[in-house]
Amino acid sequence: MSKQFPIQRKHEDKTHKPRAKSKDFTTAVKMPSNVEIKAWLRDLDHVSKRARELSGSDGTVIRQHDTFFHVSKEGRLKLRNFLNGSGQLIFYERPDMSGPKLSNYSITPTNDPQGLTRVLSDALGQVGQVKKERHLYMVGQTRVHVDSVEGLGDFMELEVVMKENQSTDEGVAIAHQLMQDLGVKKEDLIDGAYMDLLLAKGQQNGH
């Protein structure tokens, strides 16, 4: 929702001082947000080892099939199927740029991912599908994903889950520090989504 600003009225009387503008404006509804980084992995074993050390755990293995749908507005809509009878419908807005970027999203669970995928496919049409095996490690407030994506290869994705009143700059600083801790180089950062990379690869192959 848009921010509500106080109305300033013009006065013919120049001796009248206009009311001072308020400095603090808030929105009634705010979408959850992450600061995200995605990168190609040169050394899967090294990054996986560092992620285990930093999280103090062996991580969680998650298999995911994401189906993307056409939408009329900016952003992406996908149905995430966990292949266990559960799923999530996710809409998110994120700039296509390398390096840390703010992602706003909304999400809702479903117990019928296959049925919902069919309905959305009929209504909107599919952009494509992304199939991956994900290892999830929690490091502080950051979700560290080590992904093996079918048809693409191995990647690392960081999602710094923003806290209330936390600035984007703070999230970016956390992401940059974790990049260094994991041994990920700036030149390996990528923009866009896995879906974009698969589409681009298909075009290169003439599909």
N, CA, C and O of each residue as an XYZ file, in Angstrom:
828
protein
N       0.833     -1.187      0.000
C       0.000      0.000      0.000
C       0.871      1.242      0.000
O       1.993      1.221      0.506
N       0.369      2.299     -0.553
C       1.163      3.518     -0.640
C       1.205      4.235      0.689
O       0.302      4.085      1.512
N       2.245      5.011      0.902
C       2.389      5.766      2.133
C       1.401      6.935      2.148
O       1.104      7.526      1.109
N       0.908      7.252      3.320
C      -0.042      8.340      3.469
C       0.679      9.593      3.921
O       1.296      9.609      4.986
N       0.607     10.632      3.125
C       1.300     11.864      3.431
C       0.291     12.909      3.902
O      -0.837     12.932      3.408
N       0.669     13.778      4.850
C      -0.221     14.849      5.274
C      -0.457     15.818      4.131
O       0.456     16.097      3.354
N      -1.673     16.333      4.022
C      -2.028     17.271      2.952
C      -1.527     18.659      3.302
O      -1.798     19.176      4.386
N      -0.794     19.254      2.374
C      -0.305     20.615      2.562
C      -1.191     21.568      1.756
O      -1.324     21.393      0.545
N      -1.789     22.548      2.382
C      -2.662     23.502      1.711
C      -1.924     24.824      1.534
O      -1.220     25.293      2.428
N      -2.108     25.409      0.351
C      -1.483     26.685      0.065
C      -2.335     27.807      0.658
O      -3.563     27.719      0.676
N      -1.678     28.858      1.142
C      -2.369     29.998      1.731
C      -1.906     31.274      1.056
O      -0.715     31.453      0.801
N      -2.847     32.161      0.767
C      -2.504     33.437      0.154
C      -1.783     34.339      1.136
O      -0.972     35.173      0.734
N      -2.074     34.177      2.442
C      -1.453     34.993      3.465
C      -0.014     34.533      3.666
O       0.214     33.461      4.225
N       0.954     35.318      3.223
C       2.358     34.933      3.289
C       2.893     34.927      4.714
O       3.945     34.349      4.986
N       2.154     35.581      5.633
C       2.611     35.597      7.024
C       2.293     34.286      7.724
O       2.810     34.002      8.804
N       1.435     33.494      7.095
C       1.062     32.222      7.703
C       2.132     31.179      7.395
O       2.464     30.969      6.228
N       2.666     30.535      8.400
C       3.695     29.519      8.204
C       3.038     28.169      7.946
O       2.196     27.733      8.731
N       3.411     27.505      6.860
C       2.822     26.201      6.571
C       3.191     25.184      7.645
O       4.250     25.255      8.268
N       2.287     24.248      7.833
C       2.514     23.211      8.829
C       3.718     22.371      8.444
O       3.873     22.008      7.278
N       4.571     22.059      9.409
C       5.779     21.284      9.139
C       5.412     19.873      8.689
O       4.474     19.268      9.208
N       6.161     19.360      7.722
C       5.927     18.002      7.249
C       6.413     16.988      8.270
O       7.439     17.175      8.924
N       5.663     15.931      8.385
C       6.084     14.858      9.285
C       7.255     14.111      8.667
O       7.289     13.912      7.453
N       8.206     13.700      9.475
C       9.392     13.014      8.969
C       9.211     11.506      8.932
O       9.938     10.813      8.220
N       8.256     10.990      9.689
C       8.099      9.547      9.790
C       6.796      9.111      9.146
O       5.715      9.522      9.570
N       6.902      8.273      8.113
C       5.733      7.742      7.447
C       5.805      6.232      7.490
O       6.882      5.664      7.310
N       4.702      5.576      7.721
C       4.669      4.122      7.758
C       3.572      3.612      6.856
O       2.603      4.319      6.578
N       3.726      2.382      6.398
C       2.692      1.743      5.612
C       1.885      0.822      6.504
O       2.387      0.289      7.493
N       0.612      0.643      6.135
C      -0.262     -0.184      6.957
C       0.097     -1.660      6.805
O      -0.016     -2.429      7.759
N       0.530     -2.058      5.601
C       0.870     -3.455      5.348
C       2.238     -3.519      4.694
O       2.512     -2.784      3.746
N       3.083     -4.381      5.187
C       4.419     -4.541      4.617
C       4.671     -6.012      4.326
O       4.488     -6.868      5.191
N       5.100     -6.300      3.074
C       5.420     -7.672      2.715
C       6.711     -8.087      3.404
O       7.606     -7.262      3.585
N       6.823     -9.368      3.796
C       8.095     -9.843      4.336
C       9.198     -9.644      3.302
O       8.922     -9.588      2.103
N      10.434     -9.538      3.753
C      11.522     -9.289      2.816
C      12.787    -10.038      3.221
O      13.014    -10.327      4.395
N      13.603    -10.342      2.212
C      14.923    -10.936      2.393
C      15.939    -10.110      1.624
O      15.594     -9.441      0.649
N      17.179    -10.156      2.057
C      18.285     -9.712      1.210
C      18.928    -10.977      0.683
O      19.335    -11.843      1.458
N      19.022    -11.089     -0.649
C      19.450    -12.340     -1.265
C      20.713    -12.182     -2.107
O      20.990    -11.127     -2.678
N      21.460    -13.277     -2.154
C      22.638    -13.399     -3.014
C      22.608    -14.793     -3.633
O      22.312    -15.778     -2.957
N      22.918    -14.863     -4.926
C      23.011    -16.164     -5.591
C      24.328    -16.218     -6.360
O      24.737    -15.226     -6.962
N      24.996    -17.376     -6.341
C      26.295    -17.487     -7.010
C      26.512    -18.901     -7.534
O      26.017    -19.878     -6.972
N      27.270    -18.981     -8.633
C      27.743    -20.276     -9.108
C      28.728    -20.837     -8.080
O      29.422    -20.080     -7.401
N      28.785    -22.154     -7.972
C      29.742    -22.783     -7.064
C      30.876    -23.416     -7.853
O      30.657    -24.305     -8.676
N      32.084    -22.949     -7.594
C      33.270    -23.565     -8.187
C      33.672    -24.828     -7.424
O      34.144    -25.802     -8.009
N      33.471    -24.786     -6.084
C      33.907    -25.899     -5.230
C      32.769    -26.255     -4.280
O      32.678    -25.711     -3.179
N      31.911    -27.161     -4.706
C      30.739    -27.573     -3.926
C      31.149    -28.121     -2.566
O      30.537    -27.777     -1.555
N      32.173    -28.966     -2.524
C      32.577    -29.610     -1.270
C      33.054    -28.576     -0.245
O      32.715    -28.664      0.935
N      33.844    -27.594     -0.702
C      34.362    -26.582      0.221
C      33.237    -25.744      0.821
O      33.205    -25.519      2.031
N      32.315    -25.282     -0.021
C      31.217    -24.444      0.475
C      30.311    -25.244      1.400
O      29.852    -24.727      2.418
N      30.051    -26.496      1.055
C      29.214    -27.346      1.916
C      29.872    -27.556      3.274
O      29.202    -27.524      4.306
N      31.182    -27.770      3.270
C      31.917    -27.954      4.527
C      31.843    -26.697      5.382
O      31.581    -26.784      6.582
N      32.070    -25.522      4.783
C      32.021    -24.264      5.519
C      30.615    -23.994      6.050
O      30.458    -23.484      7.159
N      29.599    -24.332      5.268
C      28.214    -24.127      5.706
C      27.909    -24.994      6.920
O      27.225    -24.552      7.844
N      28.413    -26.225      6.923
C      28.215    -27.104      8.081
C      28.916    -26.540      9.311
O      28.368    -26.572     10.413
N      30.122    -26.024      9.122
C      30.885    -25.468     10.243
C      30.197    -24.224     10.811
O      30.079    -24.078     12.028
N      29.746    -23.336      9.934
C      29.142    -22.081     10.387
C      27.783    -22.300     11.038
O      27.413    -21.580     11.965
N      27.040    -23.290     10.557
C      25.701    -23.549     11.105
C      25.737    -24.499     12.290
O      24.790    -24.556     13.074
N      26.835    -25.252     12.425
C      26.926    -26.239     13.492
C      25.966    -27.397     13.288
O      25.519    -28.015     14.255
N      25.644    -27.699     12.020
C      24.710    -28.787     11.720
C      25.046    -29.391     10.370
O      25.831    -28.838      9.601
N      24.433    -30.544     10.094
C      24.609    -31.201      8.803
C      23.612    -30.687      7.776
O      23.615    -31.129      6.627
N      22.756    -29.753      8.187
C      21.785    -29.184      7.273
C      20.592    -30.094      7.047
O      20.527    -31.209      7.567
N      19.652    -29.595      6.263
C      18.435    -30.330      5.929
C      18.337    -30.473      4.422
O      18.485    -29.494      3.690
N      18.089    -31.691      3.956
C      17.961    -31.946      2.524
C      16.501    -31.760      2.112
O      15.606    -32.366      2.701
N      16.262    -30.921      1.099
C      14.911    -30.634      0.628
C      14.872    -30.794     -0.885
O      15.651    -30.163     -1.599
N      13.979    -31.628     -1.371
C      13.764    -31.748     -2.814
C      12.605    -30.837     -3.213
O      11.549    -30.847     -2.580
N      12.810    -30.066     -4.250
C      11.818    -29.078     -4.655
C      11.619    -29.092     -6.169
O      12.580    -29.148     -6.935
N      10.348    -29.041     -6.586
C       9.995    -28.810     -7.980
C       9.191    -27.511     -8.026
O       8.076    -27.443     -7.507
N       9.756    -26.498     -8.640
C       9.089    -25.192     -8.739
C       8.513    -25.009    -10.138
O       9.219    -25.173    -11.133
N       7.227    -24.669    -10.208
C       6.581    -24.356    -11.476
C       6.269    -22.873    -11.505
O       5.582    -22.364    -10.619
N       6.767    -22.173    -12.519
C       6.564    -20.737    -12.650
C       5.424    -20.457    -13.626
O       5.253    -21.154    -14.625
N       4.647    -19.418    -13.309
C       3.479    -19.071    -14.116
C       3.586    -17.640    -14.640
O       4.259    -16.791    -14.056
N       2.901    -17.400    -15.758
C       2.864    -16.052    -16.314
C       2.025    -15.154    -15.396
O       0.968    -15.564    -14.917
N       2.500    -13.933    -15.157
C       1.751    -12.952    -14.372
C       1.751    -11.635    -15.133
O       2.659    -11.355    -15.916
N       0.712    -10.823    -14.892
C       0.549     -9.574    -15.637
C       1.278     -8.402    -14.993
O       1.351     -7.322    -15.579
N       1.819     -8.603    -13.790
C       2.513     -7.520    -13.095
C       3.981     -7.894    -12.894
O       4.401     -9.019    -13.166
N       4.745     -6.914    -12.410
C       6.151     -7.185    -12.132
C       6.260     -8.222    -11.013
O       5.462     -8.232    -10.076
N       7.249     -9.081    -11.129
C       7.442    -10.103    -10.112
C       7.262    -11.493    -10.701
O       7.041    -11.649    -11.902
N       7.358    -12.503     -9.839
C       7.260    -13.901    -10.269
C       6.303    -14.659     -9.363
O       6.237    -14.411     -8.159
N       5.565    -15.585     -9.957
C       4.635    -16.445     -9.229
C       5.041    -17.887     -9.469
O       5.164    -18.326    -10.613
N       5.250    -18.634     -8.367
C       5.644    -20.035     -8.520
C       4.932    -20.911     -7.507
O       4.585    -20.472     -6.411
N       4.724    -22.158     -7.898
C       4.171    -23.175     -7.006
C       5.313    -24.127     -6.674
O       5.857    -24.787     -7.560
N       5.669    -24.194     -5.410
C       6.762    -25.057     -4.956
C       6.194    -26.362     -4.420
O       5.446    -26.372     -3.443
N       6.556    -27.459     -5.067
C       6.103    -28.794     -4.670
C       7.250    -29.495     -3.955
O       8.321    -29.690     -4.530
N       7.022    -29.878     -2.680
C       8.055    -30.555     -1.890
C       8.058    -32.072     -2.108
O       8.848    -32.792     -1.498
N       7.165    -32.548     -2.986
C       7.106    -33.961     -3.368
C       6.742    -34.876     -2.200
O       7.040    -36.070     -2.218
N       6.097    -34.304     -1.192
C       5.644    -35.105     -0.050
C       4.178    -34.820      0.278
O       3.714    -35.097      1.384
N       3.452    -34.261     -0.701
C       2.050    -33.924     -0.491
C       1.834    -32.503     -0.027
O       0.692    -32.085      0.161
N       2.915    -31.743      0.166
C       2.787    -30.352      0.602
C       3.480    -29.434     -0.388
O       4.301    -29.871     -1.194
N       3.138    -28.167     -0.316
C       3.743    -27.193     -1.210
C       3.490    -25.778     -0.739
O       2.889    -25.556      0.312
N       3.956    -24.821     -1.526
C       3.786    -23.408     -1.221
C       3.555    -22.642     -2.508
O       4.213    -22.890     -3.519
N       2.610    -21.704     -2.462
C       2.416    -20.764     -3.561
C       3.116    -19.477     -3.166
O       2.829    -18.906     -2.114
N       4.035    -19.018     -4.008
C       4.905    -17.888     -3.647
C       4.882    -16.841     -4.752
O       5.080    -17.156     -5.925
N       4.639    -15.602     -4.367
C       4.817    -14.475     -5.276
C       5.930    -13.611     -4.707
O       5.946    -13.317     -3.511
N       6.874    -13.199     -5.575
C       7.958    -12.354     -5.068
C       8.386    -11.331     -6.104
O       8.256    -11.534     -7.312
N       8.897    -10.233     -5.592
C       9.423     -9.146     -6.405
C      10.882     -8.943     -6.019
O      11.205     -8.720     -4.852
N      11.769     -9.023     -7.030
C      13.201     -8.928     -6.765
C      13.889     -8.405     -8.017
O      13.646     -8.921     -9.108
N      14.738     -7.399     -7.889
C      15.428     -6.882     -9.074
C      16.414     -7.894     -9.623
O      17.034     -8.647     -8.872
N      16.555     -7.906    -10.962
C      17.517     -8.791    -11.607
C      18.874     -8.094    -11.654
O      19.175     -7.358    -12.594
N      19.679     -8.334    -10.638
C      20.996     -7.720    -10.544
C      21.884     -8.643     -9.728
O      21.405     -9.356     -8.845
N      23.187     -8.629    -10.025
C      24.099     -9.462     -9.255
C      24.378     -8.788     -7.915
O      24.178     -7.583     -7.759
N      24.839     -9.575     -6.957
C      25.110     -9.011     -5.640
C      23.865     -9.011     -4.770
O      22.819     -9.504     -5.191
N      23.961     -8.464     -3.556
C      22.834     -8.449     -2.622
C      21.666     -7.637     -3.186
O      21.865     -6.559     -3.744
N      20.450     -8.162     -3.036
C      19.265     -7.480     -3.519
C      18.095     -7.777     -2.594
O      18.002     -8.863     -2.020
N      17.206     -6.805     -2.456
C      16.058     -6.949     -1.567
C      14.934     -7.665     -2.303
O      14.576     -7.289     -3.419
N      14.384     -8.689     -1.681
C      13.283     -9.450     -2.254
C      12.077     -9.347     -1.336
O      12.154     -9.711     -0.162
N      10.948     -8.846     -1.871
C       9.685     -8.797     -1.138
C       8.813     -9.955     -1.612
O       8.745    -10.232     -2.810
N       8.152    -10.625     -0.685
C       7.416    -11.818     -1.089
C       6.164    -12.020     -0.240
O       6.040    -11.487      0.863
N       5.245    -12.806     -0.788
C       4.092    -13.302     -0.033
C       3.969    -14.787     -0.324
O       4.283    -15.236     -1.427
N       3.508    -15.557      0.668
C       3.561    -17.014      0.564
C       2.385    -17.635      1.306
O       1.954    -17.127      2.341
N       1.869    -18.739      0.769
C       0.806    -19.465      1.444
C       0.990    -20.961      1.203
O       1.369    -21.353      0.099
N       0.731    -21.813      2.207
C       0.928    -23.255      2.041
C      -0.249    -23.904      1.310
O      -1.340    -23.339      1.245
N      -0.011    -25.093      0.763
C      -1.064    -25.880      0.137
C      -0.821    -27.359      0.409
O       0.324    -27.807      0.467
N      -1.900    -28.110      0.576
C      -1.802    -29.562      0.742
C      -2.125    -30.293     -0.555
O      -2.210    -31.521     -0.584
N      -2.306    -29.519     -1.636
C      -2.587    -30.119     -2.942
C      -1.777    -29.399     -4.015
O      -2.345    -28.747     -4.890
N      -0.448    -29.516     -3.951
C       0.378    -28.786     -4.914
C       0.133    -29.198     -6.360
O       0.173    -28.353     -7.255
N      -0.122    -30.485     -6.606
C      -0.354    -30.929     -7.978
C      -1.648    -30.357     -8.535
O      -1.689    -29.903     -9.678
N      -2.709    -30.379     -7.726
C      -3.992    -29.845     -8.175
C      -3.919    -28.351     -8.427
O      -4.454    -27.853     -9.417
N      -3.256    -27.637     -7.528
C      -3.130    -26.185     -7.682
C      -2.263    -25.842     -8.886
O      -2.509    -24.847     -9.567
N      -1.247    -26.664     -9.150
C      -0.408    -26.445    -10.335
C      -1.239    -26.576    -11.610
O      -1.072    -25.788    -12.541
N      -2.139    -27.574    -11.658
C      -2.983    -27.762    -12.841
C      -3.904    -26.563    -13.052
O      -4.067    -26.088    -14.176
N      -4.503    -26.081    -11.968
C      -5.425    -24.954    -12.081
C      -4.704    -23.697    -12.556
O      -5.177    -23.009    -13.461
N      -3.563    -23.400    -11.947
C      -2.808    -22.207    -12.323
C      -2.248    -22.325    -13.746
O      -2.150    -21.329    -14.463
N      -1.885    -23.538    -14.144
C      -1.397    -23.746    -15.508
C      -2.499    -23.470    -16.516
O      -2.256    -22.846    -17.550
N      -3.723    -23.935    -16.219
C      -4.861    -23.681    -17.105
C      -5.209    -22.193    -17.156
O      -5.541    -21.656    -18.213
N      -5.127    -21.538    -15.998
C      -5.555    -20.135    -15.917
C      -4.503    -19.166    -16.447
O      -4.844    -18.190    -17.115
N      -3.230    -19.423    -16.157
C      -2.170    -18.452    -16.443
C      -1.155    -18.912    -17.477
O      -0.552    -18.094    -18.173
N      -0.968    -20.216    -17.573
C       0.060    -20.756    -18.448
C       1.398    -20.832    -17.732
O       1.720    -19.974    -16.910
N       2.178    -21.863    -18.046
C       3.469    -22.062    -17.403
C       4.591    -21.339    -18.129
O       4.625    -21.281    -19.358
N       5.514    -20.787    -17.335
C       6.770    -20.269    -17.877
C       7.779    -21.405    -17.998
O       8.521    -21.491    -18.976
N       7.796    -22.274    -16.990
C       8.713    -23.401    -16.986
C       8.837    -23.989    -15.595
O       8.134    -23.570    -14.675
N       9.730    -24.962    -15.434
C       9.915    -25.644    -14.163
C      11.392    -25.699    -13.784
O      12.275    -25.777    -14.638
N      11.629    -25.655    -12.465
C      12.970    -25.785    -11.907
C      12.947    -26.955    -10.916
O      12.146    -26.970     -9.982
N      13.830    -27.927    -11.128
C      13.912    -29.077    -10.232
C      15.279    -29.062     -9.555
O      16.314    -28.985    -10.216
N      15.264    -29.138     -8.227
C      16.544    -29.044     -7.517
C      16.520    -29.838     -6.218
O      15.468    -30.125     -5.648
N      17.739    -30.184     -5.774
C      17.934    -30.734     -4.438
C      18.674    -29.680     -3.640
O      19.743    -29.218     -4.040
N      18.106    -29.307     -2.521
C      18.622    -28.198     -1.716
C      19.096    -28.691     -0.357
O      18.413    -29.466      0.312
N      20.275    -28.230      0.037
C      20.748    -28.428      1.410
C      20.619    -27.088      2.126
O      21.231    -26.097      1.728
N      19.818    -27.072      3.183
C      19.541    -25.846      3.923
C      20.320    -25.823      5.229
O      20.265    -26.765      6.020
N      21.056    -24.716      5.445
C      21.789    -24.497      6.698
C      21.368    -23.137      7.257
O      21.295    -22.159      6.513
N      21.094    -23.069      8.547
C      20.749    -21.805      9.189
C      21.985    -21.239      9.882
O      22.568    -21.884     10.753
N      22.377    -20.035      9.489
C      23.504    -19.340     10.107
C      22.976    -18.005     10.619
O      22.814    -17.061      9.847
N      22.708    -17.926     11.924
C      22.079    -16.728     12.468
C      20.715    -16.534     11.842
O      19.874    -17.432     11.888
N      20.485    -15.354     11.250
C      19.197    -15.055     10.623
C      19.206    -15.352      9.126
O      18.300    -14.942      8.401
N      20.232    -16.064      8.670
C      20.398    -16.297      7.238
C      20.177    -17.766      6.881
O      20.704    -18.667      7.533
N      19.385    -17.983      5.831
C      19.209    -19.303      5.252
C      20.278    -19.490      4.175
O      20.287    -18.780      3.169
N      21.163    -20.435      4.390
C      22.205    -20.749      3.409
C      21.745    -21.968      2.620
O      21.573    -23.048      3.184
N      21.546    -21.794      1.318
C      21.101    -22.881      0.449
C      22.259    -23.328     -0.438
O      22.875    -22.511     -1.123
N      22.546    -24.602     -0.424
C      23.482    -25.190     -1.372
C      22.641    -26.060     -2.303
O      22.124    -27.103     -1.902
N      22.513    -25.612     -3.551
C      21.554    -26.191     -4.487
C      22.231    -26.921     -5.643
O      23.198    -26.430     -6.227
N      21.707    -28.095     -5.960
C      22.058    -28.798     -7.196
C      20.819    -28.731     -8.085
O      19.800    -29.359     -7.798
N      20.923    -27.955     -9.177
C      19.777    -27.677    -10.032
C      19.874    -28.517    -11.303
O      20.880    -28.485    -12.011
N      18.816    -29.264    -11.574
C      18.788    -30.116    -12.763
C      18.944    -29.278    -14.031
O      18.184    -28.338    -14.266
N      19.936    -29.632    -14.839
C      20.155    -28.930    -16.092
C      21.042    -27.712    -15.992
O      21.364    -27.102    -17.011
N      21.456    -27.332    -14.756
C      22.283    -26.133    -14.583
C      23.585    -26.391    -13.842
O      24.647    -25.956    -14.287
N      23.516    -27.096    -12.714
C      24.712    -27.322    -11.917
C      24.515    -26.941    -10.464
O      23.402    -27.006     -9.944
N      25.608    -26.539     -9.803
C      25.602    -26.281     -8.363
C      25.682    -24.785     -8.073
O      26.414    -24.043     -8.727
N      24.906    -24.366     -7.069
C      24.809    -22.955     -6.718
C      24.744    -22.791     -5.212
O      24.430    -23.728     -4.478
N      25.047    -21.586     -4.769
C      24.821    -21.180     -3.388
C      23.865    -19.995     -3.391
O      24.000    -19.079     -4.201
N      22.904    -20.021     -2.482
C      21.971    -18.912     -2.354
C      21.871    -18.520     -0.876
O      21.659    -19.373     -0.014
N      22.024    -17.245     -0.598
C      21.856    -16.730      0.757
C      20.549    -15.952      0.842
O      20.238    -15.156     -0.044
N      19.792    -16.177      1.894
C      18.583    -15.396      2.166
C      18.685    -14.855      3.593
O      18.457    -15.581      4.561
N      19.025    -13.588      3.707
C      19.063    -12.936      5.013
C      17.629    -12.518      5.343
O      17.100    -11.584      4.740
N      17.008    -13.198      6.286
C      15.618    -12.920      6.642
C      15.585    -11.651      7.482
O      16.042    -11.639      8.625
N      15.045    -10.593      6.911
C      15.091     -9.286      7.560
C      14.197     -9.233      8.792
O      13.060     -9.705      8.771
N      14.726     -8.654      9.860
C      13.961     -8.457     11.077
C      13.211     -7.129     11.003
O      13.545     -6.261     10.196
N      12.204     -6.982     11.844
C      11.428     -5.748     11.864
C      12.345     -4.565     12.203
O      13.138     -4.621     13.143
N      12.215     -3.514     11.423
C      12.990     -2.275     11.599
C      14.470     -2.430     11.263
O      15.263     -1.530     11.540
N      14.850     -3.562     10.668
C      16.236     -3.738     10.253
C      16.426     -3.139      8.860
O      15.600     -3.356      7.973
N      17.499     -2.395      8.666
C      17.701     -1.716      7.390
C      18.252     -2.681      6.339
O      18.871     -3.695      6.661
N      18.006     -2.331      5.066
C      18.544     -3.125      3.972
C      20.068     -3.163      4.023
O      20.677     -4.190      3.723
N      20.683     -2.046      4.404
C      22.149     -1.994      4.498
C      22.684     -3.037      5.480
O      23.721     -3.652      5.233
N      21.977     -3.234      6.588
C      22.402     -4.246      7.560
C      22.332     -5.640      6.943
O      23.236     -6.456      7.124
N      21.241     -5.904      6.208
C      21.101     -7.193      5.548
C      22.185     -7.421      4.516
O      22.715     -8.526      4.405
N      22.522     -6.382      3.758
C      23.581     -6.475      2.751
C      24.925     -6.775      3.408
O      25.700     -7.586      2.900
N      25.203     -6.120      4.540
C      26.467     -6.346      5.252
C      26.565     -7.794      5.734
O      27.629     -8.407      5.648
N      25.461     -8.339      6.239
C      25.455     -9.732      6.697
C      25.723    -10.668      5.525
O      26.497    -11.617      5.648
N      25.083    -10.402      4.389
C      25.256    -11.247      3.208
C      26.695    -11.208      2.707
O      27.262    -12.244      2.359
N      27.288    -10.010      2.670
C      28.673     -9.875      2.216
C      29.634    -10.637      3.133
O      30.568    -11.286      2.663
N      29.396    -10.552      4.444
C      30.273    -11.235      5.386
C      30.179    -12.751      5.214
O      31.190    -13.452      5.257
N      28.963    -13.248      5.019
C      28.786    -14.691      4.837
C      29.422    -15.162      3.532
O      29.974    -16.261      3.467
N      29.344    -14.332      2.498
C      30.021    -14.661      1.245
C      31.496    -14.927      1.492
O      32.052    -15.918      1.019
N      32.128    -14.013      2.253
C      33.548    -14.160      2.560
C      33.806    -15.420      3.392
O      34.749    -16.171      3.142
N      32.931    -15.629      4.399
C      33.101    -16.784      5.274
C      32.976    -18.105      4.515
O      33.626    -19.090      4.863
N      32.138    -18.120      3.478
C      31.923    -19.338      2.697
C      32.932    -19.488      1.560
O      33.016    -20.543      0.930
N      33.694    -18.431      1.306
C      34.684    -18.491      0.235
C      34.105    -18.289     -1.148
O      34.660    -18.779     -2.132
N      32.974    -17.558     -1.238
C      32.340    -17.282     -2.532
C      32.880    -15.966     -3.077
O      32.909    -14.962     -2.366
N      33.307    -15.969     -4.332
C      33.910    -14.789     -4.942
C      32.860    -13.926     -5.649
O      31.848    -14.427     -6.137
N      33.130    -12.613     -5.691
C      32.198    -11.681     -6.313
C      31.968    -11.995     -7.782
O      30.865    -11.806     -8.294
N      33.010    -12.476     -8.465
C      32.873    -12.747     -9.892
C      31.951    -13.930    -10.190
O      31.565    -14.147    -11.338
N      31.598    -14.698     -9.146
C      30.706    -15.833     -9.336
C      29.242    -15.487     -9.077
O      28.366    -16.334     -9.252
N      28.969    -14.238     -8.658
C      27.590    -13.823     -8.398
C      26.795    -13.793     -9.693
O      27.327    -13.459    -10.752
N      25.517    -14.144     -9.603
C      24.651    -14.124    -10.768
C      23.394    -13.340    -10.449
O      23.027    -13.177     -9.285
N      22.729    -12.850    -11.503
C      21.454    -12.167    -11.323
C      20.328    -13.078    -11.811
O      20.574    -14.152    -12.362
N      19.102    -12.635    -11.602
C      17.970    -13.424    -12.057
C      17.731    -14.658    -11.206
O      18.326    -14.835    -10.143
N      16.833    -15.514    -11.710
C      16.437    -16.734    -11.010
C      16.917    -17.950    -11.797
O      17.332    -17.828    -12.949
N      16.857    -19.126    -11.165
C      17.215    -20.351    -11.860
C      16.368    -20.511    -13.126
O      16.849    -20.998    -14.149
N      15.100    -20.093    -13.040
C      14.214    -20.191    -14.196
C      14.771    -19.392    -15.366
O      14.728    -19.849    -16.508
N      15.296    -18.195    -15.088
C      15.873    -17.354    -16.138
C      17.069    -18.047    -16.791
O      17.222    -18.018    -18.013
N      17.910    -18.666    -15.971
C      19.095    -19.348    -16.487
C      18.708    -20.537    -17.367
O      19.335    -20.780    -18.398
N      17.683    -21.272    -16.961
C      17.225    -22.408    -17.753
C      16.628    -21.949    -19.085
O      16.861    -22.571    -20.122
N      15.855    -20.856    -19.052
C      15.277    -20.318    -20.282
C      16.373    -19.839    -21.232
O      16.316    -20.086    -22.437
N      17.374    -19.148    -20.670
C      18.474    -18.660    -21.490
C      19.255    -19.831    -22.093
O      19.669    -19.768    -23.251
N      19.457    -20.892    -21.320
C      20.170    -22.053    -21.812
C      19.377    -22.730    -22.923
O      19.952    -23.196    -23.907
N      18.050    -22.784    -22.764
C      17.207    -23.375    -23.792
C      17.270    -22.604    -25.101
O      17.278    -23.196    -26.180
N      17.315    -21.280    -24.999
C      17.417    -20.445    -26.198
C      18.747    -20.660    -26.899
O      18.816    -20.703    -28.128
N      19.820    -20.797    -26.093
C      21.138    -21.027    -26.687
C      21.199    -22.357    -27.410
O      21.893    -22.507    -28.416
N      20.449    -23.334    -26.874
C      20.437    -24.672    -27.487
C      19.409    -24.780    -28.606
O      19.252    -25.834    -29.222
N      18.702    -23.660    -28.865
C      17.728    -23.649    -29.946
C      16.403    -24.293    -29.599
O      15.654    -24.683    -30.495
N      16.092    -24.414    -28.287
C      14.820    -25.015    -27.863
C      13.761    -23.935    -27.703
O      12.620    -24.236    -27.352
